[in-house]
Amino acid sequence: MPISTKQLDLYKNKDSDDSDDSPLMPLSKHLDELRIKIIVSLIVLTITTTIGFTYSKEVIRLLTSIAPQGTTFLQIKPGEFFFTSFRIALYIGLLISSPLIIWQLSSFILPGLNHKERKMITPILISSPLLFCLGILFSYFFVAPSMLSFLFGFGKDVILTSISIESFISFTLMIMAICGCAFLLPVLIFALANIGIVNSQILIKNWRYAILTSVVSGALLTPTPDPFNMSIVSGILIVLYGVSIIGLKLSEQSRKYANINANDPSYKSK
């Protein structure tokens, strides 16, 4: 039998805080507010992208520094380095402006949610960018260098390694994006737990399937066939799965004690 969203834990045990007494706005005002927030976000993105373009060469130097020694970078097409720099500038602009863009998005969405929904969405909006950036840093210092060393080192006694700057930047950013998305696993589990689909007991019970899924995902997400790099990505997913279990366990214990204290008359009288 299909489960309605109203039957999930998110909608159970509603209290007085869940009631929405805010006045309703007409659709035209909602659209005007959304238009203003989009314009503000685009203006900020344009400014941060412009700033990012001035530092794009330094960022490209940082990215090329993790390549194996002796690698030669080429500009094969006219304007290749310019468009690569602009692409890097856009990513820098998105990274810098993401807090304000998320704030603009949340200030438009959160007023329409009840207390329980806001309590679930707010940590997700705050933790997602932080975990994604953490995954990028982890990839830059550990995952990407080992992958590049394997790929560029294979056959180095036969050939010289030369690669276009666009291909190298695209490949490196892809690895970083994969690791960044992998670090969002606790956010996904937290969201599923808050709507009642999973809990810590379910995660513990299915740990074998989680390890198998992590290994398969590591093999699919890793662009290299060597087991070392696949084990790095798989290990990240397994560790994050374990961290998610610990976080849910602590959250459930805290919620349990809060319910006990709320139902204890002696606690209320203090």
HUFENNOR-V776343 format. One record per residue. SS is DSSP state (h for helix, s for strand, l for the rest). D_FIRST is the distance of its C-alpha to the first C-alpha in whole Angstrom. Layout:
{{SS & D_FIRST} {SS & D_FIRST}}
//
This chain:
{{l & 0} {l & 4} {l & 6} {l & 9} {h & 13} {h & 14} {h & 12} {l & 14} {h & 17} {h & 19} {h & 19} {l & 19} {l & 22} {l & 24} {l & 28} {h & 31} {h & 31} {h & 28} {l & 29} {l & 31} {l & 34} {l & 35} {l & 37} {l & 35} {l & 37} {l & 37} {h & 35} {h & 39} {h & 40} {h & 36} {h & 38} {h & 41} {h & 40} {h & 38} {h & 41} {h & 43} {h & 41} {h & 41} {h & 44} {h & 45} {h & 43} {h & 45} {h & 48} {h & 47} {h & 46} {h & 49} {h & 51} {h & 50} {h & 50} {h & 53} {h & 54} {h & 52} {h & 54} {h & 57} {l & 56} {h & 54} {h & 57} {h & 57} {h & 53} {h & 54} {h & 57} {h & 54} {h & 52} {h & 54} {l & 56} {l & 53} {l & 54} {l & 56} {l & 60} {l & 62} {l & 59} {s & 60} {s & 58} {s & 59} {l & 59} {l & 59} {l & 58} {l & 60} {l & 58} {h & 56} {h & 57} {h & 56} {h & 53} {h & 52} {h & 53} {h & 52} {h & 48} {h & 49} {h & 50} {h & 47} {h & 45} {h & 47} {h & 47} {h & 43} {h & 43} {h & 46} {h & 44} {h & 41} {h & 41} {h & 42} {h & 40} {h & 37} {h & 38} {h & 39} {h & 35} {h & 34} {h & 36} {h & 35} {h & 31} {h & 31} {h & 33} {h & 30} {l & 27} {l & 27} {h & 29} {h & 26} {h & 25} {h & 29} {h & 29} {h & 26} {h & 28} {h & 31} {h & 32} {h & 30} {h & 32} {h & 35} {h & 34} {h & 33} {h & 37} {h & 38} {h & 36} {h & 37} {h & 40} {h & 40} {h & 39} {h & 42} {h & 44} {h & 43} {h & 43} {h & 46} {h & 48} {h & 46} {h & 44} {h & 46} {h & 49} {h & 48} {h & 47} {h & 50} {h & 52} {h & 50} {h & 50} {h & 53} {h & 55} {l & 54} {l & 57} {l & 59} {l & 62} {l & 62} {l & 61} {l & 62} {l & 58} {s & 58} {s & 55} {s & 55} {h & 54} {h & 51} {h & 50} {h & 50} {h & 49} {h & 46} {h & 45} {h & 46} {h & 44} {h & 41} {h & 41} {h & 41} {h & 38} {h & 36} {h & 37} {h & 36} {h & 33} {h & 32} {l & 34} {l & 31} {h & 28} {h & 29} {h & 28} {h & 25} {h & 24} {h & 25} {h & 23} {h & 19} {h & 21} {h & 21} {l & 18} {l & 16} {l & 15} {l & 18} {l & 21} {h & 24} {h & 23} {h & 20} {h & 23} {h & 26} {h & 24} {l & 23} {h & 27} {h & 28} {h & 25} {h & 26} {h & 30} {h & 29} {h & 27} {h & 30} {h & 33} {h & 31} {h & 31} {h & 34} {h & 35} {h & 34} {h & 35} {l & 38} {l & 41} {l & 43} {l & 43} {l & 45} {h & 43} {h & 44} {h & 43} {h & 39} {h & 39} {h & 40} {h & 37} {h & 35} {h & 37} {h & 36} {h & 32} {h & 32} {h & 35} {h & 32} {h & 29} {h & 31} {h & 33} {h & 29} {h & 28} {h & 32} {h & 31} {h & 27} {h & 29} {h & 32} {h & 30} {h & 27} {h & 31} {h & 32} {h & 29} {h & 29} {h & 33} {h & 33} {h & 30} {h & 33} {h & 36} {h & 34} {l & 34} {l & 37} {h & 40} {h & 43} {h & 41} {h & 41} {l & 44} {l & 46}}
//
